[in-house]
Amino acid sequence: MTNKSIFDSQVLGHPAGLFILFFTEMWERFSFYGMRVLLINFLTMTLIGYNPGWAWSTENAGALFGTYVMLLYLTPILGGMIADKWTGYRWAVIIGAVIITLGHVSMAFETEFSLYLGLAFLVIGTGFFKPNMVSFVSEMYKDLPEKKDAAYTIFYMGVNSGAFFGMMLCGYLAERIGWSWGFGLAGIFMLLGTIQFWFAQPLFGNIGKKPHKQEKTPTTNTNNTSAEEEKPNPFTVLDKILIALSAIIGVGYALNDPLSKIWGVDLFAWASTTSLKGQYVAVIVGLIGFFFLVGSRILRYTKIVRDRMLTVVIFGFFVVFFWLSFEQGASSLIIFARDSVERELHGHWATLYNIFNALLTVIPLLLISYVLFLLVKKTYQKIFPAVVVLLVCFSLVWGIAAWMLNRDFKTTAYSVTYQAYEMTDAYGQPQYLPITEENRNQLPDLKAVERNTIIGVTDQHLEVGSTIKLLSKNNKNTSFGYVDAEKEQWAKQRGKELNTDSGLIVAQVKEERDQWVEATVSWFSILNSFFIIALASLFSRWWDSKYNPPAAMKYGIGLLMLSVGFGLLALGSHGVTQGVKVSMLWLVFAYMFNTMGELCLSPVGLSYVSKLVPGRMIAFMFGVWYLAVAIGHKLAAVVGGQIENITREYSLSTFFLIFTIVPAVAGGLIILINPFIKKLMHGVK
């Protein structure tokens, strides 16, 4: 089957195979983002509580998560090379999907060993999967380049759809039932996506099969540079040594950061100085070597190519600052949403939230189900097993979504009172420590006061005036959940095992209330995907209009949008103490501005790498670009992990000011140097 013949079975003007890739990518992103939104929350949640976690510090959790996401952007470089030389795209996708599935299954066991093993599997599996899905689409449209942009638009809608439903459903199950349910659901859909892709292979013809040896063809000149400017620039022995040195130090730092913080094993202790840790000394050496490598290679080209490649390096520098701030959505914003955002809604606000959440869930699901209907109608005779698997997937999604919405609509709220010790923090602000069965009468010097709270119950009715037990739902004792007999017994047993307080709080039911709902922590993360889907066409029309700004201006606008988003959080969290929460609207609008920043900057990067870099150097420069993205993600997790320390020493508002000022300065700077960058690009637009 040739590339053109795969267009015989079309859906919405594109080959049916594209929509198989759409759904395969959707389930992979479902699993990836479904797990991603849980990890920091799970690791940092208290050991005994309504939904207990591992009680790690945010610093340690950030170190582990940062290493995980950093490696996710480095392993695809190797995965792409292996597919090109040995396996082909098709087998690389299958291998990657199977390994990713094993990773999610491993994490569902919630043991320390299974967590690390699962993360390792996810890193390796993503290395195979991520680059080769994109290559699959490119190969499919090799003979019809005029349709490629539309194909990628459809494909990336699958990415955002998967992220949207993964964070929504995995997050809801994890927070309402238990972490293993969320991790497990991610694995189930990755498994089903793998099976669906396997059975759908007849739609792909020869695309993505194992590569055959063939004669090398001359490099096509796409950047309007002369043949002399694209003359061979082979890697010297020094180049190869510097690449190896930089890679060893980079991977070494990625592994050493969590090793040294969590387990006290420092691989770079020998390089420490009186003022600097060994791993940071090694990173400085590695960066010097890497910049020398990139600079020396660029200098070997003629002026036009040299200038254009320097532009890519400048863009890569600024993209680090973008991801440093934007990726707080996976770390510090999770902690902020859990502990400091008022997620409980009452009265008409609760009703409005339930209606909005229902529309937010059902409308996208209906649209994607319609695409599935069109695909099934065209392909059920040819790939019937794959169609069955897809129908099973969507039946599960509809079933879980219906259960989720019904549960929220039917939740009954109760106003309850409990006793707490009143204390003051370092700033003279009141703090309250709930009185539990174990700490009662243990702090006689502190004043005991009565506190009010509201809890939601779905499975049983509570009598007004009855005595019940509560457990805290966050690390600041500002939100509580009702404890049934089974969970009460677990908490007591867990307290004995850990030789600590069971956390059980005695409370009295005062009043039954209607119209109450609590948004999950993970609900806010879906706003990024929602705003991308809602605003992407608006930004696309902007880029196609006469007002389309140059590349550097897009970077600057994106960074400034990001600054506005975090500026809102800094303003909203000003003066927040332990017993005070901020309105969820601050976080909603912050995600909106952050997403607008992403729409300005993120799609531009790889596009300009392909436009500015000569063919012989493009693989290396793509590697440089992904390294910049990886560094940004790692820094985001490391700095985000300081939210507790910075809030304790200064304030929560100060923490968010960091991500207000840094992108604002970076955005302003790249806008200022826009004329210089335009000269370096030599006419590339």
Secondary structure, 3 states (H helix, E strand, C coil): CCCCHHHHCEECCEEHHHHHHHHHHHHHHHHHHHHHHHHHHHHHCCCCCCCCCCCCCHHHHHHHHHHHHHHHCCHHHHHHHHHHHHHHHHHHHHHHHHHHHHHHHHHCCCCHHHHHHHHHHHHHHHHHHHHHHHHHHHHHCCCCHHHHHHHHHHHHHHHHHHHHHHHHHHHHHHHHCCHHHHHHHHHHHHHHHHHHHHHCHHHHCCCCCCCCCCCCCCCCCCCCCCCHHHCCCCCCHHHHHHHHHHHHHHHHHHHHHHHHHHHCCCCCHHHCCCCCCHHHHHHHHHHHHHHHHHHHHHHCCCHHHHHHHHHHHHHHHHHHHHHHHHHHHHCHHHHHHHHHEECEEEHHHHHHHHHHHHHHHHHHHHHHHHHHHHHHHHHCCCCHHHHHHHHHHHHHHHHHHHHHHHHHHHCEEEEEEEEEEEEECCCCCEEEEECECCCCCCCCCCEEEEEEEEEEECCCCCCCCCEEEEEECCCCCCCEEEECHHHHHHHHHHHHHHCCCCCCEEEEEEEEECCEEECCHHHHHHHHHHHHHHHHHHHHHHHHCCCCCCHHHHHHHHHHHHHHHHHHHHHHCCCCCCCCCEEHHHHHHHHHHHHHHHHHHHHHHHHHHHHHCCHHHHHHHHHHHHHHHHHHHHHHHHHHCCHHHHHHHCCHHHHHHHHHHHHHHHHHHHHHCHHHHHHHHCCCC
